[in-house]
Amino acid sequence: MTKRDPFKYYQSSPEIIRLAVMIYVRFPLSLRSIEDLLHKRGIDISHGTVRCWWNRFGPMFAAEIRRERVQQLQSYSNWQWHLDEVFLKINGETHYLWRAVKHEGEVLESYVLKRRNCKGALKFLRKIMKRHGKVQALVTDQLRSNDAAMKVIGNADRQETGRWLDNRAENSHLPFRRRERAMLRFRRARSLQKFAAVHAAVHNHFSERHLSSRATFKLNRAAALSEWRQLRSA
């Protein structure tokens, strides 16, 4: 079966589309800033075009990255996950972005909910366990909703709580917070969920380990860029 070309009927080349989407998702820049940056490189497009490309191709790229990541993670045992939630305002209403992070800092799932109770924690836990399987240890903060959800699932003996133990999940919110400020917050929960999922996948793809040497960092960055250029290729 012939693979459908997703870039068909677009006048710009796939390389330019991938570049614009990568810059928008990865860096805390506005649509007009990306328009100016691409204009300096001889690419004349409007900020509305960048928005159109992001809405069309961002979820596609993220889904392909996530599919390959899940296949790789399934071949390894799940040692430890870190769970945490962060407050977000959408049209004055409080929402919660629940996030699950591996012990190495890779974001597993990002899920938007209106509640911070046991029902919300249970829904999020079942979602990540359905996709990634069971885990040996779950590190959470001292939110009682997490304790109740762990008892329902039967993971109470695997839960770990304590001061500073959940810093891995807390730090994973920082790149998204910087991006949120650049976008002047979100106006709909649906758009928040969409961007959070895409941002997590792209952040995982271009994750930079600060403890690695310069030579290793250059090789990893070149490999990540090479894989990005091949996304959704015919």
Secondary structure, 3 states (H helix, E strand, C coil): CCCCCCCCCCCCCHHHHHHHHHHHHHCCCCHHHHHHHHHHCCCCCCHHHHHHHHHHHHHHHHHHHHHHHHHHHCCCCCCEEEEEEEEEEECCEEEEEEEEEECCCCEEEEEEECCCCHHHHHHHHHHHHHHHCCCCEEEECCCHHHHHHHHHHCCHHHEEECCCCCHHHHHHHHHHHHHHHHCCCECCHHHHHHHHHHHHHHHHHCCCCCCCCHHHHHHHHHHHHHHHHCCCCC
